[in-house]
Amino acid sequence: MLEWGLHPIGDDEAALYTVIDASNVVGLEELLAQSGLDHRCLFVGAAFEEFRDKAPWLVRLEDHNRFTAQLFSEGDAPWLLWHHEAHVFLRSASDLDDVWSHLRRILRFQDHKGRWQMFRFWQQDFMRFCAEAMEHDLDALNRFFGGGLVRVIFGVTPAGMGWHLANPAPTGTPALKAAELGDVILPLARRYSWHDFQIRLFTNLSTRYEGKAPEMKRADVISASNAIRGQGYRKENAVADMTEAALVARHYKLPFDRLAHDADPDLQFAEATRAKRIKIAVNEAAAEFRYGQ
């Protein structure tokens, strides 16, 4: 990976950069100061002074450098950074200041209520999700990459999942403006938030039901939670309770719709309370089924 990142075939003129999350690397600012590498924090002003030890830092990597080698090395020692879930890599023929300026432009976006949100493009799982979602939208890709300023962003997740987001041939499309970023990122952020919730829900259910029925399979949890969301449930705790109840009911062949109706026949309860009552009703019915066998 180090050799490919520093010396990719057919791209000798571009340099390798990384964006590192200081909150995941103890003493990152000191490590960078000692590295001899060009680097710059993406936060400025008061944000830099207050959050410099939690901020993203842009670093231009060089071959035969100790910090570069540590960044591509894995192990238990704190200075071996490969599995710190702390960085993404990118290649660009531009200098550090130009890359820094572009990344600053896409650092924040406004949501539909006008609130400023941070675009954490240095987080591996989120950026890999964006890469998969954006790979066929060539115009959006080119604008996201600064109209050709950045050539590729890549990384490897802690689970060993490699990903990359490559810039198509420049189309002359101008770089994405900060005011337009929300239109591109907000839908992705929403989809990622739902995806992340489903993975957390599966992990929770598979742990709690380990060694007992029903077996919680990832595909089943995702399918059931999508169905529950389609019924209008939005709160995470309500979706979680309803998903669990639906899977338990399916396993024991219980009449889920009737149990759900009887738990709140007049729809008088709030979403979370209704879901909790339905889950209790299903669990009681499942217990009666088991004891009756």
C-alpha positions in Angstrom: 0.0 0.0 0.0 2.8 2.4 0.8 4.6 1.8 -2.5 1.3 2.1 -4.4 0.4 5.3 -2.6 3.8 7.0 -3.1 4.7 5.7 -6.5 1.5 4.7 -8.5 2.1 3.7 -12.0 1.4 6.6 -14.5 1.1 9.3 -11.8 4.7 10.3 -10.9 4.0 14.0 -10.7 1.3 13.8 -8.0 2.2 13.9 -4.3 0.7 11.7 -1.6 -1.2 13.5 1.2 -3.1 12.3 4.2 -5.7 13.9 6.4 -5.4 12.7 10.0 -7.8 13.0 12.9 -5.8 14.2 15.9 -8.5 12.9 18.3 -7.5 9.4 17.4 -3.7 9.9 17.6 -2.2 11.0 20.9 0.2 13.8 20.5 -0.3 14.2 16.8 0.8 17.8 16.6 4.1 17.0 18.3 4.7 13.9 16.1 4.1 16.1 13.0 6.4 18.8 14.3 9.2 16.2 14.7 8.5 14.5 11.4 10.0 17.1 9.1 6.9 16.8 6.8 4.9 19.8 5.6 1.6 19.8 7.5 -1.2 22.2 8.3 -4.3 22.0 10.5 -7.6 22.3 8.7 -9.0 24.3 11.6 -8.1 28.0 11.9 -8.5 30.8 14.4 -10.5 30.2 17.6 -11.4 26.7 16.4 -7.7 25.8 16.0 -6.8 27.1 19.4 -9.7 25.2 21.1 -9.8 22.0 19.1 -6.3 21.5 17.7 -5.9 18.2 19.6 -9.1 16.9 18.0 -8.8 18.5 14.6 -8.0 17.1 11.1 -4.5 17.8 9.9 -3.3 17.7 6.3 0.2 16.2 5.8 2.3 15.8 2.7 4.0 12.5 2.9 7.4 11.7 1.7 9.3 8.5 1.0 12.0 7.3 3.4 10.4 9.3 6.3 9.8 7.7 9.7 6.3 9.2 10.2 5.3 8.0 6.7 6.5 4.5 7.5 4.6 4.5 10.8 1.4 5.6 9.1 1.5 2.5 6.9 2.6 0.1 9.8 0.3 -1.9 12.0 0.9 -3.1 15.5 0.0 -2.5 19.2 2.5 0.3 19.7 0.8 3.8 19.8 3.1 5.1 17.1 2.0 2.5 14.6 -1.0 4.2 13.0 -2.4 1.9 10.3 -5.5 0.8 12.2 -6.2 4.0 14.1 -9.3 4.7 12.0 -7.8 8.2 11.9 -6.9 9.1 8.3 -7.6 9.0 4.6 -5.1 9.4 1.8 -5.3 11.5 -1.4 -3.1 12.3 -4.3 -2.6 15.7 -5.9 -0.1 17.5 -8.1 -0.9 20.7 -6.3 1.1 22.0 -3.3 0.0 21.7 0.3 -1.5 25.2 0.4 -3.7 24.6 -2.6 -4.9 21.3 -1.3 -5.5 22.8 2.1 -7.6 25.6 0.6 -9.8 23.1 -1.3 -10.3 20.9 1.7 -11.2 24.0 3.8 -13.9 24.8 1.3 -15.6 21.4 1.8 -15.0 21.2 5.5 -18.5 22.4 6.5 -22.0 22.5 4.9 -25.4 23.7 5.8 -28.4 21.4 6.4 -31.9 22.1 5.3 -32.5 24.2 8.4 -29.4 26.4 7.8 -27.4 24.8 10.6 -23.7 24.3 9.9 -22.5 20.6 9.9 -19.0 19.2 9.7 -18.2 17.1 6.7 -15.8 14.5 8.3 -14.3 13.2 5.0 -11.3 11.9 7.0 -13.5 9.2 8.7 -12.9 5.9 6.9 -16.3 4.3 7.1 -18.2 7.5 6.1 -15.9 8.2 3.2 -16.0 4.7 1.9 -19.8 4.9 2.0 -19.6 8.2 0.0 -17.2 6.6 -2.5 -19.6 3.8 -3.2 -22.5 6.2 -3.5 -20.7 8.7 -5.8 -18.7 6.5 -8.0 -21.1 6.8 -11.0 -21.8 10.5 -10.8 -18.9 11.8 -12.8 -19.9 15.5 -12.7 -20.4 15.5 -8.9 -17.1 13.6 -8.5 -15.2 16.1 -10.6 -16.6 19.1 -8.7 -16.0 17.3 -5.3 -12.4 16.8 -6.3 -11.9 20.5 -7.0 -12.2 20.3 -10.7 -9.1 18.1 -11.0 -7.1 19.4 -8.0 -7.4 16.1 -6.2 -6.9 12.9 -8.2 -7.9 10.1 -5.9 -8.9 9.6 -2.2 -8.3 6.1 -0.8 -8.0 4.2 2.4 -8.4 0.9 4.3 -10.9 0.5 7.1 -9.9 -1.2 10.4 -11.8 -4.2 9.1 -9.4 -4.4 6.2 -11.8 -3.1 3.6 -10.0 -1.2 0.9 -11.7 1.6 -1.0 -10.9 4.4 -3.3 -12.7 7.3 -5.0 -11.0 8.3 -8.2 -11.4 11.6 -10.1 -12.6 11.2 -13.7 -10.9 13.0 -16.5 -11.4 16.7 -15.8 -14.5 18.0 -17.5 -14.0 21.7 -17.0 -16.7 21.7 -14.4 -15.8 24.2 -11.6 -14.9 23.1 -8.2 -17.8 22.6 -5.7 -18.5 25.7 -3.8 -19.1 25.6 0.0 -22.7 26.8 -0.4 -23.4 23.8 -2.8 -21.8 21.2 -0.6 -24.9 20.5 1.4 -26.8 19.4 -1.7 -24.2 16.7 -2.4 -23.3 15.6 1.2 -26.5 15.9 3.1 -28.3 13.1 1.3 -25.2 10.9 1.7 -25.0 11.8 5.4 -28.6 10.8 5.9 -28.1 7.5 4.1 -24.9 6.9 6.1 -26.6 7.7 9.4 -29.3 5.1 8.6 -26.7 2.6 7.4 -24.6 3.1 10.6 -27.7 2.7 12.8 -28.6 -0.6 11.1 -25.0 -2.0 11.6 -25.2 -1.0 15.3 -28.6 -2.5 15.6 -27.4 -5.8 14.1 -24.3 -5.9 16.4 -26.5 -5.3 19.4 -29.1 -7.9 18.5 -26.6 -10.6 17.4 -24.8 -10.1 20.7 -27.9 -10.3 22.9 -29.3 -13.3 21.1 -26.1 -15.2 20.7 -26.7 -18.9 21.4 -30.5 -18.6 21.6 -33.4 -18.1 19.2 -34.0 -16.4 17.0 -30.6 -16.2 15.3 -30.1 -12.6 14.3 -28.7 -12.5 10.7 -27.5 -9.2 9.3 -29.7 -9.5 6.2 -32.8 -10.1 8.3 -32.1 -7.2 10.6 -31.5 -4.8 7.6 -34.6 -6.0 5.8 -36.9 -5.8 8.9 -35.6 -2.4 10.0 -36.2 -1.1 6.4 -39.8 -2.4 6.6 -40.3 -0.8 10.0 -39.0 2.5 8.7 -41.3 2.2 5.8 -44.2 2.1 8.2 -43.2 5.6 9.4 -41.1 4.9 12.5 -38.2 7.3 12.7 -36.8 7.3 16.3 -33.9 4.9 16.6 -35.1 3.2 19.8 -38.6 2.7 18.3 -37.1 1.2 15.1 -34.9 -1.1 17.2 -37.7 -2.3 19.4 -40.0 -2.9 16.4 -37.3 -4.7 14.4 -36.6 -7.0 17.3 -40.3 -7.7 17.9 -40.8 -8.4 14.2 -38.0 -10.9 14.0 -39.0 -12.7 17.2 -42.6 -12.9 15.9 -41.5 -14.2 12.6 -39.3 -16.9 14.2 -42.2 -18.2 16.4 -44.8 -17.7 13.7 -46.7 -15.2 15.9 -49.5 -12.9 14.5 -47.3 -9.8 14.6 -49.9 -7.4 13.1 -52.6 -8.5 15.5 -50.2 -8.2 18.5 -49.1 -4.7 17.3 -52.7 -3.6 17.0 -53.8 -4.9 20.4 -50.8 -3.2 22.0 -52.1 0.2 20.9 -55.5 -0.2 19.2 -56.4 3.5 19.2 -52.8 4.7 18.3 -52.8 6.9 21.4 -49.2 6.4 22.3 -46.1 8.1 21.1 -43.9 6.2 18.7 -41.3 5.0 21.2 -44.0 4.0 23.8 -46.0 2.1 21.1 -42.9 0.2 19.9 -42.0 -0.7 23.5 -45.5 -2.0 24.2 -45.5 -4.1 21.0 -42.1 -5.5 21.8 -43.4 -6.5 25.3 -46.5 -8.1 23.8 -44.5 -10.1 21.3 -42.0 -11.3 23.9 -44.8 -12.4 26.2 -46.4 -14.3 23.3 -43.1 -15.9 22.5 -42.6 -17.0 26.1 -46.1 -18.6 26.1 -45.2 -20.4 22.9 -42.0 -21.8 24.4 -43.6 -22.9 27.6 -46.4 -24.5 25.7 -44.1 -26.8 23.7 
